[in-house]
Amino acid sequence: MSLFSDNIRALRVKHKISQEKLAGNLSITRGRYVKYEDGTSEAPYDILKKIALYFHMSIDLILSVDIRKIDVQNLIKLEGNRLILPIQVDSFGENFIEIVSQKAKAGYLNGYADPEYIESLQQITLPFLGPGKHRGFPVEGDSMPPHEDGSIIIGRYVEKLGEVMDGKTYILITKNEGMVYKRLNKNKKNALVLESDNSFYPNYEVKASDILEIWEYECNIGRSDKKQEITETGAMKDLLLELKREVREIKNNTSNT
């Protein structure tokens, strides 16, 4: 028996539907459906899609999460029949924020839809953030100053790609890149351009179909009080601005004489 088989059996029983009736709604024979529920045959994509639509649940949850262990009614329903895990609150009604540590980061790509993995993450509350589903992610490298290694970016879950605003920063979870924190621009219809604030790193594109999750920057938790150094690029920019100012003053003085 596979997780998929267990899940469709559990969903059918919960909704009090016979195998015959469910098979009819899927436009297949009962004998064919029984093979999916018994785990003796794998359902093709078109059948997976029909099952997901019938039960109002995403395909990834049906395939990867033991839905017998979660309260399906309290899942957050999104566009396209997708769902994410529910917002949990403490005894004061404040939303819990799961923190993905450096250690837990390696397993996030496989565990982001697994309730047991999410429940294993450390949790904090930040009442000033207000409504929405929030989560904390670790920063790596120096591509997004002033954030440094060890900092945590707190992001708010973005439900639709259309909500992404050009020039703002986001945590992206993608199939190929994993977890990245970048400034986004929607330069193409089906792709996002990811930009680093450190000009040393080149921009690159990510297809919309590769994106699993998007979290908009809300705040950061940093542990370093290191003094911000003026970079060579910043110093050069200041020098050029000063030269432009002096040239402008010389032109003004010349025109007045």
C-alpha positions as CSV (number, residue, x, y, z in Angstrom):
1,M,0.0,0.0,0.0
2,S,1.3,3.5,-0.9
3,L,0.6,6.8,0.8
4,F,-1.6,7.7,-2.2
5,S,-3.7,4.5,-1.8
6,D,-4.1,5.1,1.9
7,N,-5.1,8.8,1.3
8,I,-7.8,8.1,-1.4
9,R,-9.3,5.3,0.8
10,A,-9.4,7.7,3.8
11,L,-10.9,10.5,1.8
12,R,-13.5,8.1,0.3
13,V,-14.5,6.7,3.7
14,K,-14.6,10.1,5.3
15,H,-17.0,11.4,2.6
16,K,-19.0,8.2,2.8
17,I,-18.7,7.4,-0.9
18,S,-18.8,3.9,-2.3
19,Q,-16.0,2.8,-4.7
20,E,-18.7,2.4,-7.4
21,K,-19.9,6.0,-7.0
22,L,-16.4,7.5,-6.9
23,A,-15.3,5.5,-9.9
24,G,-18.3,6.8,-11.8
25,N,-17.4,10.4,-10.9
26,L,-13.9,9.7,-12.2
27,S,-15.4,8.2,-15.4
28,I,-13.6,4.9,-14.9
29,T,-14.7,1.4,-13.9
30,R,-14.9,0.3,-10.3
31,G,-12.3,-2.4,-11.1
32,R,-9.8,0.1,-12.3
33,Y,-10.4,2.3,-9.2
34,V,-10.0,-0.6,-6.8
35,K,-6.4,-1.1,-8.2
36,Y,-5.5,2.5,-7.2
37,E,-6.9,2.1,-3.8
38,D,-5.3,-1.3,-3.2
39,G,-1.9,0.0,-4.5
40,T,-1.6,-2.6,-7.3
41,S,-1.7,0.1,-10.0
42,E,-0.5,3.7,-10.3
43,A,-3.0,6.4,-11.3
44,P,-2.0,8.5,-14.3
45,Y,-1.9,12.3,-14.1
46,D,-5.4,12.8,-15.6
47,I,-6.9,10.6,-12.9
48,L,-4.8,12.3,-10.2
49,K,-6.2,15.6,-11.3
50,K,-9.8,14.4,-11.3
51,I,-9.3,13.0,-7.7
52,A,-7.8,16.2,-6.5
53,L,-10.6,18.3,-8.0
54,Y,-13.3,15.9,-6.6
55,F,-12.0,16.1,-3.0
56,H,-10.9,19.8,-3.3
57,M,-7.3,19.0,-2.4
58,S,-3.9,19.5,-4.1
59,I,-2.2,16.6,-5.8
60,D,1.0,17.2,-3.9
61,L,-0.8,16.7,-0.6
62,I,-2.6,13.6,-1.7
63,L,0.8,12.1,-2.9
64,S,3.1,13.3,-0.1
65,V,1.2,13.9,3.1
66,D,-0.6,11.4,5.4
67,I,-3.9,13.3,5.5
68,R,-5.2,11.0,8.2
69,K,-2.9,12.9,10.6
70,I,-4.1,16.4,9.8
71,D,-7.4,18.3,10.1
72,V,-8.2,18.8,6.5
73,Q,-11.1,21.2,7.2
74,N,-8.7,23.7,8.7
75,L,-6.2,23.8,5.8
76,I,-5.8,27.2,4.1
77,K,-7.5,26.9,0.7
78,L,-5.7,28.8,-2.2
79,E,-6.2,29.5,-5.8
80,G,-6.0,26.4,-8.1
81,N,-7.3,24.0,-5.5
82,R,-4.0,24.2,-3.6
83,L,-3.8,24.0,0.2
84,I,-1.2,24.8,2.8
85,L,-1.0,23.8,6.5
86,P,-3.2,25.8,8.9
87,I,-2.1,28.8,10.9
88,Q,-1.4,27.7,14.5
89,V,-1.9,30.0,17.5
90,D,-0.7,30.1,21.1
91,S,-2.9,30.4,24.2
92,F,-3.2,34.2,23.7
93,G,-4.4,33.8,20.1
94,E,-1.1,35.0,18.5
95,N,0.0,33.3,15.3
96,F,2.9,30.9,15.7
97,I,5.8,31.5,13.3
98,E,7.8,28.4,12.4
99,I,11.6,29.1,12.1
100,V,13.5,27.1,9.6
101,S,17.0,26.8,11.1
102,Q,20.2,26.2,9.1
103,K,20.0,22.5,10.2
104,A,16.4,22.2,9.2
105,K,16.9,24.0,5.9
106,A,18.2,20.9,4.1
107,G,15.0,19.1,4.6
108,Y,12.6,21.9,3.7
109,L,12.3,21.2,0.0
110,N,10.9,17.7,0.8
111,G,9.1,18.6,4.0
112,Y,7.3,21.9,3.3
113,A,4.0,20.1,2.8
114,D,4.6,17.5,5.5
115,P,2.8,18.4,8.8
116,E,5.1,16.4,10.9
117,Y,8.2,18.2,9.5
118,I,6.5,21.7,10.0
119,E,5.5,20.8,13.5
120,S,9.1,19.8,14.4
121,L,10.3,23.4,13.6
122,Q,11.0,25.9,16.4
123,Q,8.2,28.4,16.9
124,I,8.0,32.0,18.0
125,T,5.3,34.8,18.0
126,L,5.7,38.3,16.8
127,P,2.4,40.1,17.5
128,F,3.2,43.2,15.6
129,L,3.2,41.4,12.2
130,G,-0.5,41.2,12.1
131,P,-2.6,38.7,10.0
132,G,-1.3,36.2,7.5
133,K,0.8,33.0,7.5
134,H,4.4,33.8,8.5
135,R,7.6,31.7,8.5
136,G,11.3,32.4,9.2
137,F,14.1,31.4,6.9
138,P,17.9,31.5,7.3
139,V,20.1,33.8,5.3
140,E,23.2,32.4,3.6
141,G,26.1,34.3,1.9
142,D,26.6,38.0,1.2
143,S,24.3,38.5,-1.9
144,M,21.7,40.5,0.1
145,P,23.4,43.0,2.4
146,P,23.0,44.1,5.1
147,H,21.6,40.6,6.0
148,E,24.4,38.3,7.0
149,D,24.9,34.5,7.7
150,G,22.9,33.6,10.7
151,S,20.1,36.2,10.2
152,I,16.5,35.0,9.9
153,I,14.2,36.6,7.3
154,I,10.5,36.5,8.4
155,G,8.2,36.2,5.4
156,R,4.5,36.4,4.8
157,Y,3.1,33.7,2.6
158,V,2.1,34.9,-0.9
159,E,-0.9,33.1,-2.3
160,K,-0.8,34.3,-5.9
161,L,2.1,35.1,-8.2
162,G,0.2,38.2,-9.2
163,E,0.7,39.7,-5.7
164,V,4.5,39.9,-6.2
165,M,5.6,43.5,-6.5
166,D,8.6,44.6,-8.6
167,G,11.6,45.6,-6.6
168,K,10.5,44.0,-3.3
169,T,12.4,41.2,-1.6
170,Y,11.1,37.6,-1.2
171,I,12.0,34.2,0.0
172,L,11.5,31.7,-2.9
173,I,11.3,28.0,-2.6
174,T,11.9,26.5,-6.0
175,K,12.3,23.0,-7.4
176,N,15.8,23.6,-8.8
177,E,17.3,26.3,-6.6
178,G,15.8,25.3,-3.3
179,M,15.6,28.3,-0.9
180,V,16.8,31.7,-2.0
181,Y,16.3,35.3,-0.8
182,K,16.3,37.8,-3.6
183,R,14.7,41.0,-5.0
184,L,12.1,40.1,-7.6
185,N,11.0,41.6,-10.9
186,K,8.2,40.3,-13.2
187,N,9.9,41.1,-16.5
188,K,8.3,38.2,-18.3
189,K,4.8,36.7,-18.2
190,N,5.9,33.2,-17.0
191,A,9.1,34.0,-15.2
192,L,10.6,36.1,-12.5
193,V,13.9,37.9,-12.5
194,L,15.9,37.4,-9.3
195,E,18.3,40.2,-8.4
196,S,20.9,40.3,-5.6
197,D,21.6,43.6,-3.8
198,N,25.3,42.8,-4.1
199,S,26.1,43.7,-7.7
200,F,28.9,41.0,-7.7
201,Y,26.2,38.4,-8.3
202,P,24.4,38.4,-11.7
203,N,20.6,38.4,-12.1
204,Y,18.9,35.2,-13.3
205,E,15.4,34.0,-14.2
206,V,13.2,31.4,-12.6
207,K,10.2,29.9,-14.4
208,A,6.8,30.3,-12.6
209,S,6.3,26.5,-13.0
210,D,9.5,25.9,-10.8
211,I,8.2,28.0,-7.9
212,L,6.8,26.0,-4.9
213,E,6.4,28.8,-2.4
214,I,6.9,32.6,-2.2
215,W,7.2,34.5,1.1
216,E,7.3,38.3,1.1
217,Y,9.8,40.0,3.4
218,E,8.3,41.3,6.6
219,C,11.2,41.8,9.0
220,N,14.5,40.2,9.9
221,I,16.1,38.8,13.1
222,G,19.8,39.5,13.2
223,R,22.4,38.7,15.8
224,S,25.3,40.8,14.5
225,D,26.0,44.4,15.5
226,K,28.8,44.7,13.1
227,K,29.3,48.3,11.8
228,Q,28.2,48.7,8.2
229,E,31.2,49.2,6.0
230,I,31.1,51.5,3.0
231,T,31.8,49.3,-0.1
232,E,34.0,50.2,-2.9
233,T,31.0,50.6,-5.2
234,G,29.3,52.9,-2.7
235,A,32.4,55.0,-2.3
236,M,32.8,55.3,-6.0
237,K,29.2,56.3,-6.4
238,D,29.6,59.0,-3.7
239,L,32.8,60.3,-5.5
240,L,31.0,60.5,-8.9
241,L,28.1,62.4,-7.3
242,E,30.5,64.9,-5.7
243,L,32.3,65.4,-9.1
244,K,28.9,66.0,-10.7
245,R,28.1,68.6,-8.1
246,E,31.4,70.4,-8.5
247,V,31.0,70.4,-12.4
248,R,27.5,71.9,-12.0
249,E,28.8,74.6,-9.7
250,I,31.6,75.5,-12.2
251,K,29.1,75.7,-15.0
252,N,26.9,78.0,-12.9
253,N,29.8,80.3,-12.0
254,T,30.9,80.4,-15.6
255,S,27.5,81.4,-16.9
256,N,27.2,84.2,-14.3
257,T,30.5,85.9,-15.3
